[in-house]
Amino acid sequence: MTEKKAIILLGTVIAARSTSFLFSKILLEEMGIFNLLAVRFLLAFFILSIIFYKKIIFTNFKSLLKGFSLGILFFMLMVAELTGLKTTPSSTTSLLENTAIMIVPMMECFFRRKFPDIKTLIGTLLAFTGVVLLTSNASFSLSTGELFCLLAAFLYAIYIIVIDRITSQDDPIVMGIFQIGFLGIFSLIASFIFESPILPTSELAWTHMSILIVVCTVFGLTLQPLAQKYTTSEKASIFCALNPVVAAILGVIFLNESMTVLGIIGSILILISMFIPMLNINSQSRLNVMKNSVNTRINSKK
């Protein structure tokens, strides 16, 4: 897979996952946090096990261990996200969690001791500016719920960086599947300890759960490690900005919310920022072609 295709896939994956804010918010009205996570991720793992049974049967212990590590990290992230979402509007949750846009480049600067390339930096700043404009009418005061959302942002940034580090040699789809399975197991154990486990009781609730399972989990979370294998964590973080865009659009469609002029401008800036990494790729590709052409001519003259 080329980096350009990986970036397109990553944008699609994150956009799919962003719908989870709406449906999780609705399901939390009748289910506990761990209960919802257990049903969602265990059923998703069951579906994925059927589709990719050959990959799972012949997996190695190293991939299993990496999936276990990702499962622990994403379990903490999802608990923080849903805890914040339980008492915080979905638009505010999306805004705060996706401050990971700025956290990832800063953490990468610290760990790698170098600044990101100029186009990644421009894309990040455009995306962050777009998020601020998009949510300019949102209000929050750093209550307990908002603090959990910020914790989710920090964990999401770590999650993006960890995926960038561990998917280079092993099958990312296998790691994504086991990540989901372990997350479901951890959630089920926590549900029995802290809650009274139940299944959704209405047809509408099962519809919402099905969307969470198929769209947000089977498609969204499983393919994110695959997409990130072919790009950098800094570029991946830019696509976090898609979350509040999709959340705002869903709010307009399903919750009768309105989008301001600043919100529209912010959405446009975010969409522009999506293309910055691809422009970087194209420029680099042309540069490589020119270098190869020059080298070929030099060698031919020799």
N, C-alpha and C positions, 0 to 999 in steps of 0.2 A: 504494500500500500504506500502511495506517495504521501508526502506531508500535506499537500493541498487537499487530497481526499480525506486524510485523517482529520484535518481542521473542519471540513464540511460535516463529517460524521460527528465530531465532537460538538459542534453547534447544534446539530439535530438532537443529539443525546441529551444535552443540558436543557434544551427547550422542552423536550419530552418530560424530563424530570421536574421541571418547574411547575407543571400542572399538579404535582403532588400537594402543593400548599393548599389549593382549593379543596381537593377531595379529602385530604387528611383533616383539615379544619372541620369539615362536615362530620366525618366519622368519629372525631374525638368527642362529639356530643353524646355518644352512646357507648364508646369503648375506651378503655384505659390505654395509656401510651404504650406500655409493653405488650398488651393484648393486641393492639392494632399492628404493631411491628411484627409480632410473632405470626399472626395470620398472613399478613402481606408477604413476608419474606420466606416463610416455610412453603407456602403454596407456589411462590415464584421459583424456589429451588426445585420443587417437585416437577414443575413444567420444564425447567432447564435441564434437569437430569434425564428426562425422556428425550429431549431434542439432541443433547450432546452426550449421550450415555457412553459412546466410545471414548471420548476425550476423558471423561471422568474415570472410567475403568482403568485406563492405562496411564493415569497421572502419576507423577513421582512425589516423593515425600517433600521435596523442596517447594514445589508449587502448592502443595497442601498447607505447608507451614506459612507461606506467604499469604495464602487466602485466609488463614486463621488470623494473621496479624492485621490484614485489611479489615476483616470482620470485626475485630475488637475496636479498631479505630472508628469504623463507620457506625458501629453500635453506639459509641459515645456521642458521635456527631448527631445521629438521628434522635437519640434521647434528648439532647440539648435542643435540637430544632423543634421537636414536638412539645417539649415542656414550655418553650417560649411561645409556640403557636397556640397553645391552649388558652393563654391569657392575652395574646397580642394579635392585632389584625394581621392578616396574611400579607398585605402589602408592606407593612412595617417589618415583619419577620423577614421577608424577601430582601428588603433594603439592607437590614443590618447583617444578615448572614452573608450577603454578597459583597461586603466590604473586604472579603477575601481577595477581590480584584487588586487591592493595594497591598494586602498582607503578603501574598505570595512573592511578588518582586522584591519586597523589602527583606523577606526571609532568605530568598535566594542570594541577594546581595551579601547578606551576612555569612551564609554558609560557603558560598563560592568566592567571596571576596572580590567581586567584580560587578559592574553595573550591567543591566540588560541592554541589548542593542537598541539603537535609537527608535526604530519602528515599533518594537515591542513597547517601549516607554511611551511613545505617542499614542498607540492603541490603548494602553492602560489608562492614560490620563483622559482620553476621549470617552472611554467606557465609564470611568468613575464620574466624570462631569455629567454624562448622560443619565446615570443613576440618580445623581443629586437633583437634576432638573425634573426627572420623571416622578420623583417622590417629594417634590418641593412642598406639596400640600399635606404630606403625612406628618403626624405629630407623635412624638415619643419623649419620655422623660426618664429613661434608664431605670425603669422599675425592675422587679425580679425577672419578669418575662423578657424584657429587652436585654438584660444581662445574659440570660441563657442564649438569646439570639447571637450576641457578640461572641459567646463561647463557641457556638456552632460555627461562626465565621472563622475563628482561629483554628478549630479542628478541621474545617473544610480545607483551609489553606495547607495544613499539615498533610491532609489526605492527598491533595493534588501533588504535593512534592514527593511524598512516599511512593505514589504510583509511578511518578517520573523516574524514581531510582530503581524500582524493583521489577519493572516490566520489560527490561531490555533483553533478557535472556530466556525467560520462560513464556509459556503460552498465556497471554493476558486474559483470554476468554475463560480458561480454566480457573485462573485466580479470581476473576469476577464472579464465577458461579459459586466457588467455595466461600468467597466473601459473603455472598447472600445467604448461603446455608448456615454458616456459623453465626451470622447476625440473627437469623431466625431462631437458632437454638438458644443463644444468649437471652433473647427477648422472651422466649417461652419460659425459661427458668425464672427470669425476673418477674414474669406475669404470675406464676404460681406462688412466688414469695410475697409480692407486694399487692397483687390484685386478685380478682375472681375472674378467671378466663371465660370468655363467652365468644360465640360466633355472631356475625351480623344477623339481625333478626328480620329485616325487611328486604324486599326485592330491590328497592332503590339503594339501600346500603350495600348490597352485594354488587350492584352496578358500579358504585363508586369504588368499592374494593377491587373489582375486576380491572378497572382502569389503572389503579395504583399498581396492581400486580403485573399486568401485561405491558402497559405503556411506560410507566415510570420505573419499573424494576427489571422485568425480563428484557426489555429493549434498552432502557436508559442506563441503569447501573451496570449491567453486564458488559456493555460495549464501551463504556468510558475508559477502562484500562487499555482496551485495544486501540482506541483512537489516540490516547496519550502516549502510546508506545512510539509513535512516529512524529511527535512534536515535543516542544519544551513545556515545562510547567508554567513559565511566564506567559506564553501564548495561550495555554489552556485556561489560565486564570481570567483572561479577558472575556471569555465566553460566559463567565459567571453573570455578566451584565444582562444576558438574555433572560435570566430568571425574573427580575422585576418587570421587564417588558411584557413577557407572557402573562405574568400575574396581573398586570394592569389591564391587558386586553381581556383576560378572563373575567376580571372584575366588571368591566364595561358590559360584557355580553351576559353574564349570569347574575351579577349582583347589582345591576343598574347604577354602577358607579360612572363618573364622568372623567374624562382626561383633559387637562388644561392645555393651553398653548405651549407652556413650558414643558409639559409632559410629552407633547408631540415632538418638540425640538430635541428633548432628551432621547426619545426613542430613535430619532434619525441619527443622532450622534453615536448611539450604541451600535446601530446597524452599520454605520461607517467604520467604527472601530473593528468590526468583525472582518473587514476586508484588508485591514492593515497588514496582518501577518501573511496573508496570501500575496499581497504586493511584494512583501519582503522575499517570499519564496521565489516569485517570478524573476525579481531582480537578481537574486542569487543564481538562479538557473541560467539567466543570460550571461552573467559574469563567468560561470563555469564553462559555458559554451565558447565564450571568447577566449578563455585561457586555453582550452583544449585545442582551439583552432590555431592559436599562436604557437603552441608547443608542436603541433603537427607540422606547421610550416618550417619551424626551426629544424626539426628532425629530418624533414625531407631535403633541406639544403645541405645538411651534413652528409 
